[in-house]
């Protein structure tokens, strides 16, 4: 069992979306047919909330506007439990599949829904599929222009769908091209053999043995004095979700080791300390990247 590190508090994040929203199934599920699929995000998110209450953990929940529109009570429950509510866009469209106008419209649509439910401003954002890449850096200027202070959309790895391999690995303040700045908190990586290796999130959390994930987080905390960023999706705790007839690679990415997620999450909640992203950022001195 990992030893708690009193110096570093980590960040737990949840992308509140359903199993049929994921990019892995975008080729077989038409966005216009989403309402035809059984909605399971409410019950699965409440399972996550129950685990967080049990272990007195507060996190950041990046809520999809499409979900908020249909599950307003769930969004209020997340906030009432003391968690930070962030924005995950509205239609779960990767930013690079559209243009600046489409991105701003999607963003404003989601913000209007979520902020109306909460009666407060939303300050943190995560792009669907970590789709702020070298080709979509303009999205950061739009985020700042719309009032966002924090972002967690740039994954500093090489991947077929996302990533900027040479981006900073740790939380930093990023100067924007037009004006101002935004604070970026990347998903966690380890530097191995000259490459950034993703750890502690989603499919990587499901694929790796817990001992390896725990060691990696301890390394970040103790050797690099940095907080880890863990992310997950409510559907990753749902072994009973419908099976989508998708290509093998997509099914592997979505379903592999899904039965291990609950126990791994439980261990993480016990072994490490956690707070919402906004709070951890507020108490750290950040470099300009």
C-alpha positions as CSV (number, residue, x, y, z in Angstrom):
1,X,0.0,0.0,0.0
2,X,1.3,3.4,-0.9
3,X,2.2,5.9,1.8
4,X,0.5,9.2,1.8
5,X,2.7,12.1,1.0
6,X,2.0,15.1,3.2
7,X,3.6,17.5,0.8
8,X,1.6,16.9,-2.4
9,X,-2.1,16.7,-2.9
10,X,-3.2,15.1,-6.2
11,X,-6.2,15.8,-8.4
12,X,-9.0,13.4,-9.2
13,X,-11.1,14.2,-12.2
14,X,-14.2,12.7,-13.7
15,X,-15.4,13.2,-17.3
16,X,-19.2,13.0,-17.0
17,X,-20.3,11.4,-20.2
18,X,-22.1,8.1,-21.2
19,X,-20.8,5.0,-22.9
20,X,-22.2,6.0,-26.3
21,X,-20.6,9.4,-26.3
22,X,-17.0,8.2,-26.5
23,X,-14.8,8.9,-29.6
24,X,-14.0,5.2,-29.9
25,X,-17.6,4.6,-31.1
26,X,-18.1,7.8,-33.1
27,X,-17.7,5.8,-36.3
28,X,-20.7,3.5,-35.5
29,X,-22.9,5.7,-33.4
30,X,-24.5,8.8,-35.0
31,X,-24.7,11.8,-32.6
32,X,-28.3,12.3,-33.8
33,X,-29.2,8.9,-32.4
34,X,-27.8,9.4,-28.8
35,X,-31.3,9.6,-27.4
36,X,-32.1,6.1,-28.6
37,X,-29.5,4.6,-26.3
38,X,-30.3,3.7,-22.6
39,X,-29.0,6.5,-20.4
40,X,-26.7,5.1,-17.7
41,X,-24.6,8.1,-16.8
42,X,-26.8,9.1,-13.8
43,X,-26.5,5.8,-11.9
44,X,-22.8,5.4,-12.8
45,X,-21.9,9.0,-11.7
46,X,-23.8,8.4,-8.4
47,X,-21.7,5.3,-7.8
48,X,-18.6,7.5,-8.2
49,X,-20.1,10.1,-5.9
50,X,-20.8,7.5,-3.3
51,X,-17.2,6.2,-3.3
52,X,-15.9,9.8,-3.0
53,X,-18.2,10.4,0.0
54,X,-17.1,7.2,1.7
55,X,-13.4,8.3,1.5
56,X,-14.0,12.0,2.0
57,X,-12.6,12.9,-1.4
58,X,-13.5,16.0,-3.4
59,X,-12.8,16.1,-7.2
60,X,-13.4,18.0,-10.4
61,X,-16.2,16.7,-12.6
62,X,-16.0,17.9,-16.2
63,X,-19.7,17.6,-17.3
64,X,-20.8,17.2,-20.9
65,X,-23.5,19.8,-21.7
66,X,-25.6,17.1,-23.4
67,X,-25.7,15.2,-20.1
68,X,-26.3,18.4,-18.0
69,X,-29.3,19.2,-20.2
70,X,-30.9,15.9,-19.4
71,X,-29.6,15.4,-15.8
72,X,-29.8,18.7,-14.1
73,X,-30.4,17.2,-10.7
74,X,-27.2,15.1,-11.1
75,X,-25.2,18.3,-11.8
76,X,-26.6,19.9,-8.6
77,X,-25.7,16.8,-6.6
78,X,-22.1,17.0,-7.8
79,X,-21.8,20.6,-6.7
80,X,-23.7,20.0,-3.4
81,X,-21.2,17.3,-2.5
82,X,-18.4,20.0,-2.6
83,X,-16.9,19.0,-5.9
84,X,-15.8,21.4,-8.6
85,X,-18.0,21.4,-11.7
86,X,-16.1,22.0,-15.0
87,X,-17.2,22.0,-18.6
88,X,-16.6,19.1,-21.1
89,X,-18.2,20.9,-24.0
90,X,-21.7,20.1,-25.3
91,X,-21.6,17.5,-28.1
92,X,-18.3,15.7,-27.3
93,X,-16.9,16.7,-30.7
94,X,-13.1,16.8,-30.9
95,X,-12.1,20.4,-31.5
96,X,-10.0,19.4,-34.6
97,X,-13.2,18.2,-36.3
98,X,-14.6,21.7,-36.5
99,X,-13.6,25.3,-36.7
100,X,-13.3,28.2,-34.3
101,X,-16.9,29.3,-34.8
102,X,-18.2,25.8,-34.1
103,X,-16.1,25.4,-31.0
104,X,-17.3,28.7,-29.5
105,X,-20.9,27.8,-30.2
106,X,-20.5,24.4,-28.6
107,X,-18.7,25.9,-25.6
108,X,-21.3,28.6,-25.1
109,X,-24.2,26.1,-25.4
110,X,-22.7,23.9,-22.7
111,X,-21.8,26.8,-20.4
112,X,-25.4,28.2,-20.6
113,X,-26.8,24.9,-19.5
114,X,-24.4,24.2,-16.7
115,X,-24.2,27.7,-15.3
116,X,-28.0,28.0,-15.4
117,X,-28.3,24.8,-13.3
118,X,-25.6,26.0,-10.8
119,X,-26.3,29.7,-10.8
120,X,-22.5,30.3,-10.8
121,X,-19.6,30.6,-13.2
122,X,-17.7,27.6,-14.5
123,X,-13.9,28.2,-14.5
124,X,-12.4,24.9,-15.7
125,X,-12.5,23.0,-19.0
126,X,-11.5,19.8,-20.5
127,X,-11.8,19.2,-24.3
128,X,-13.4,16.0,-25.5
129,X,-10.7,13.4,-26.3
130,X,-7.9,15.9,-25.2
131,X,-8.3,17.5,-28.6
132,X,-6.3,20.7,-28.0
133,X,-3.4,19.8,-30.2
134,X,-0.8,21.8,-32.1
135,X,-3.5,22.4,-34.8
136,X,-6.1,23.7,-32.3
137,X,-4.1,25.9,-30.0
138,X,-6.5,28.7,-30.9
139,X,-9.0,27.0,-28.6
140,X,-7.1,28.3,-25.6
141,X,-7.7,31.9,-26.6
142,X,-11.4,31.2,-27.0
143,X,-11.5,29.6,-23.6
144,X,-9.9,32.6,-21.9
145,X,-12.2,34.9,-23.9
146,X,-15.2,33.0,-22.5
147,X,-14.0,33.4,-18.9
148,X,-12.2,30.1,-18.3
149,X,-9.2,30.2,-15.9
150,X,-8.1,26.5,-16.0
151,X,-7.7,23.9,-18.7
152,X,-6.9,20.2,-18.8
153,X,-6.9,19.4,-22.5
154,X,-3.3,19.1,-23.6
155,X,-1.9,15.5,-23.1
156,X,1.9,15.7,-23.4
157,X,2.2,12.3,-25.3
158,X,2.3,10.9,-28.8
159,X,-1.1,9.3,-29.6
160,X,-3.1,8.6,-32.8
161,X,-6.0,10.8,-31.7
162,X,-4.5,13.5,-29.5
163,X,-1.4,14.8,-27.8
164,X,1.5,17.3,-28.0
165,X,4.5,15.2,-27.1
166,X,6.8,18.2,-26.2
167,X,4.2,20.1,-24.1
168,X,5.1,20.7,-20.5
169,X,4.3,17.7,-18.2
170,X,3.2,19.6,-15.2
171,X,0.8,22.4,-14.2
172,X,1.9,25.8,-15.7
173,X,0.6,29.1,-16.8
174,X,0.4,29.4,-20.6
175,X,0.6,32.8,-22.2
176,X,-1.9,33.1,-25.0
177,X,-1.4,34.3,-28.5
178,X,-4.0,37.1,-28.4
179,X,-3.9,38.3,-24.8
180,X,-3.9,37.1,-21.3
181,X,-3.1,33.6,-20.0
182,X,-4.7,30.3,-18.9
183,X,-3.5,27.7,-16.4
184,X,-2.9,24.3,-17.9
185,X,-3.0,21.1,-15.9
186,X,-1.9,18.2,-18.1
187,X,-2.9,14.5,-17.5
188,X,0.0,12.7,-15.8
189,X,3.0,11.2,-17.5
190,X,6.3,9.7,-16.5
191,X,9.5,10.4,-18.5
192,X,11.0,7.1,-19.6
193,X,13.7,6.6,-22.2
194,X,13.2,10.0,-23.6
195,X,9.4,9.7,-24.0
196,X,6.4,10.7,-22.0
197,X,4.4,7.7,-20.9
198,X,0.8,8.2,-19.8
199,X,-0.3,7.0,-16.4
200,X,-3.2,7.1,-14.0
201,X,-6.1,7.8,-16.2
202,X,-8.9,6.1,-18.1
203,X,-7.8,3.2,-20.2
204,X,-4.2,3.5,-18.9
205,X,-5.5,3.1,-15.3
206,X,-7.5,0.0,-16.4
207,X,-4.6,-1.5,-18.4
208,X,-1.8,-1.1,-15.9
209,X,-1.5,-3.2,-12.7
210,X,-2.4,-1.1,-9.7
211,X,1.1,-1.5,-8.2
212,X,2.5,0.2,-11.3
213,X,0.0,3.1,-11.1
214,X,0.6,3.6,-7.4
215,X,4.4,3.6,-7.9
216,X,4.1,6.2,-10.7
217,X,2.0,8.5,-8.6
218,X,4.4,8.2,-5.7
219,X,7.3,9.0,-8.1
220,X,5.5,12.1,-9.2
221,X,4.8,13.2,-5.6
222,X,8.1,12.3,-4.0
223,X,10.8,12.5,-6.7
224,X,9.4,15.3,-8.8
225,X,7.3,17.1,-6.1
226,X,4.3,17.3,-8.5
227,X,0.7,16.4,-8.1
228,X,-0.8,13.6,-10.2
229,X,-3.8,14.2,-12.4
230,X,-6.1,11.1,-12.5
231,X,-9.1,10.9,-14.8
232,X,-11.9,8.5,-15.3
233,X,-15.4,8.1,-16.8
234,X,-18.5,6.9,-15.0
235,X,-19.0,4.2,-17.6
236,X,-15.7,2.6,-16.6
237,X,-17.4,1.3,-13.5
238,X,-20.3,-0.2,-15.4
239,X,-19.7,-3.8,-16.4
240,X,-23.4,-4.1,-17.4
241,X,-23.4,-1.4,-20.0
242,X,-24.6,-2.4,-23.5
243,X,-21.9,-3.8,-25.8
244,X,-21.4,-1.7,-29.0
245,X,-20.6,-3.6,-32.2
246,X,-17.6,-1.6,-33.1
247,X,-14.2,-2.5,-34.6
248,X,-11.9,-4.6,-32.5
249,X,-9.5,-1.7,-31.6
250,X,-12.4,0.5,-30.4
251,X,-13.9,-2.3,-28.3
252,X,-10.5,-3.0,-26.8
253,X,-9.9,0.6,-25.8
254,X,-13.4,0.9,-24.3
255,X,-13.9,-2.5,-22.5
256,X,-10.5,-3.9,-21.7
257,X,-10.2,-4.5,-17.9
258,X,-13.3,-2.6,-17.1
259,X,-14.0,-5.0,-14.3
260,X,-10.9,-3.8,-12.5
261,X,-11.7,-0.1,-12.4
262,X,-13.8,0.0,-9.2
263,X,-11.2,-1.8,-7.0
264,X,-8.3,0.3,-8.5
265,X,-10.2,3.5,-7.9
266,X,-11.0,2.4,-4.3
267,X,-7.3,1.8,-3.6
268,X,-6.3,5.2,-5.1
269,X,-8.9,7.0,-2.9
270,X,-7.4,5.3,0.2
271,X,-3.7,5.5,-0.7
272,X,-3.4,9.1,-1.7
273,X,-4.8,12.5,-0.9
274,X,-7.1,14.3,-3.4
275,X,-8.6,17.7,-4.0
276,X,-10.4,19.5,-7.0
277,X,-8.1,20.9,-9.7
278,X,-9.0,24.5,-8.9
279,X,-7.9,24.1,-5.2
280,X,-4.6,22.4,-6.0
281,X,-3.7,25.0,-8.6
282,X,-4.6,27.8,-6.2
283,X,-1.9,26.6,-3.7
284,X,1.0,25.9,-6.1
285,X,3.6,28.2,-7.6
286,X,3.4,27.7,-11.3
287,X,6.0,28.3,-14.1
288,X,5.1,30.0,-17.3
289,X,5.2,27.5,-20.1
